[in-house]
Amino acid sequence: MRVFSRFKFLSRAVHEEQEGEHDGGEKIKYPLTEGNLCTSLTLTVWRKSLVISCKGFTVIDPYGNLVYRVDNYIVHPNEVILMDASGNSVLTLRRSRKLGLVDSWFVYEGEMGKQKVKSRDSPVCCVRKRVNILDGKPKVQAYVYRVTSDSDKRHAAFTIEGSYAHRTCKVLDEYKKAVAEIKRKEANTKDVSFGIEIFQLVVHPGFDTSFAMALVLLLDQMFS
């Protein structure tokens, strides 16, 4: 499975639903348990917070249920918290700025708050925007690195290719297989267009929905 060794939630799939039956034969839906994501899951992402005067994101599943939300997008520009439907912190994304170097975003489990990062609160990965226009990889938008005990050594785990500005991106693993995709949302009628504020996030089996959404947030920070 394409996961980080200590990234437990990358094998988690708690937001898709499976069908069961009542005694009378009526089908009902139950949340899937960990590891039961057997088919691709398509989430609808709305680049708008449900909280008035906040800039953020709202994510719903194929059944119209709220899955994720981001409400602090403008209050803390260097820290973004991805929350579940109940407002519990799932992942914290922090920007690390160094003079003369490219900004890096580190992903932490749960909520870090305003505390300083301690050694025990090590990030599970680092995401960096591609800036070398002469590297022969024009389609690459960003790289996702594993963070090892040696801070000077990072190992690329995923590559993001495409164009976030046009909402056409793919997250590729080390074997160049797509594990998640960002796509334009198509309307049922020709006279309606969702534009780029409402789009789709397709998560393939074996990849976690929360981490996929975190990558969407980071791409938005880098290219919006």
URDALIN-V114093 format. One record per pair of residues at least 4 apart in sequence whose ideal C-beta (glycine too) atoms are under 6 Angstrom apart, sorted by the first residue. I is the first residue (numbers start at 0). J is the second residue. Records with the same first field share a line. If there is no record, write none. Layout:
# URDALIN-V114093
I=J, J
This chain:
# URDALIN-V114093
0=10, 205
1=172, 178, 205
2=6, 9, 10
3=123
6=123
8=207, 209
9=207, 210
10=34
11=33, 207
12=31, 35, 36
14=60, 66, 208
15=31, 36, 40
16=28, 30
17=29, 31
18=26, 28
19=27, 29
20=24, 26
21=25
31=35
36=204
37=204
39=201, 203
40=202
41=199, 201
42=58, 200
43=59
44=58, 198, 200
45=57, 197
46=56, 196
47=57
48=53, 55, 70
49=57
50=70
53=70
54=72, 73
55=69, 70, 72
56=69
57=68
58=66, 67
59=63, 65
60=64, 66
65=84
67=81, 212
68=82
71=75, 80
77=94
78=93
79=92, 216
80=88, 91, 110
81=89, 90, 213
82=86, 88
83=87, 89
88=109, 110
89=209
90=106, 213
91=107, 110, 111
92=104, 106
93=105
94=102, 104
95=103
96=102
101=127, 130
103=125, 127
104=126, 217
105=122, 125
106=122, 123, 124, 213
107=111, 122
116=120
122=146
124=143
125=144, 146
126=141, 143, 217
127=142
128=141, 221
129=139, 141
138=160
139=158, 160
140=159
141=159
142=155, 158
143=156, 157
144=153, 155
145=154, 156
147=152
157=170, 172
158=171
159=168, 170
160=169
161=167, 168, 169
162=167
163=168, 218, 222
164=222
166=181, 183, 195, 198
168=181
169=177, 180
170=178, 179
171=175, 177
172=176, 178
178=203, 206
179=202, 206, 211
180=201
181=200
182=199
183=198
184=193, 197, 198, 199
186=191
193=197
202=206, 208, 211
218=222
219=223
